Amino acid sequence: MKTISSENEKRPVSRAVFILIGLLLVLDTLFVMTRSSLTFGVLMPALIGMPLMIIGLFMPFFRSLCRRSRIFSVFAFLLSLAYAVFGLVFALTTALILINSSAPASGADALIVLGGGIRGSSPTLSLKYRLDAAAEYLEDNPDCLAVVSGGQGYDEICPEAEVMKNYLVSRGIAADRIIEESRSLSTAENFEFSGRIIRDRLGEDAAIVFVTTRFHVFRAERVAKKLGVDAEGIPAKGVWYITPNDYLRECAAIVLYFLRGDI
């Protein structure tokens, strides 16, 4: 009797936990949608949270189905296993991101700034933080050359590199220290095209660093090495309200890149 009573007492708590976690994840997506364009990273919390919320709301019904249907019982087990595996992978990728996000030493010959989106003729907040980190490094290393790397997206009025250079100049960085790389449309192309420019200007032995948002440093470093560009990442701060979305999306990206052999 005590075991049954204890189990019955736990069920309302587990339901509340499922509903609360699911609701918070869905609300995260709804909140970020009001401040950002709709991307997979924005949708991920809702895609993860919605099933949890539904399970919590209808837990007695699902428990009954599991008792009556072996197929549904197996499905419930597989769903639980999927969430457990995702939780483990997310924890592992987040640990790798945090461990590998320390700033490199000064004295690099060239710095690559990875594009991060523009709105009109202004950088997005995420890209602004990257450019601010780049400007600080360039101010501390006056002999370092900068390559701003970013092409023109389908919804952008000019290449990102043009906006990035203008912003750095407004921060006091001399225009003749900044080279625009305006063809790239991906992280791989950022490094491929920028690396080619740096080798042509400074030779094969140039010491290279790059700036990107903290969550992106781990994957970007490995993409660069895969392309033969030996570069260390300088982590820029992220936009606080999309941090959960960024880390969830980056978890998926790291796994996908690993499975494809891109890192």
Secondary structure, DSSP 8 states (H G I E B T S, - for coil): -HHHHHHHHHHHHHHHHHHHHHHHHHHHHHHHHTTS---HHHHHHHHHHHHHHHHHHTHHHHHHHHHH-HHHHHHHHHHHHHHHHHHHHHHHHHHHHHHT-----S--SEEEEE---EETTEE-HHHHHHHHHHHHHHHH-TT-EEEEE----TT-SS-HHHHHHHHHHHTT--GGGEEEE----SHHHHHHHHHHHHHHHH-TT--EEEEEEGGGHHHHHHHHHHTT--EEEEEE---GGGHHHHHHHHHHHHHHHHHHT--
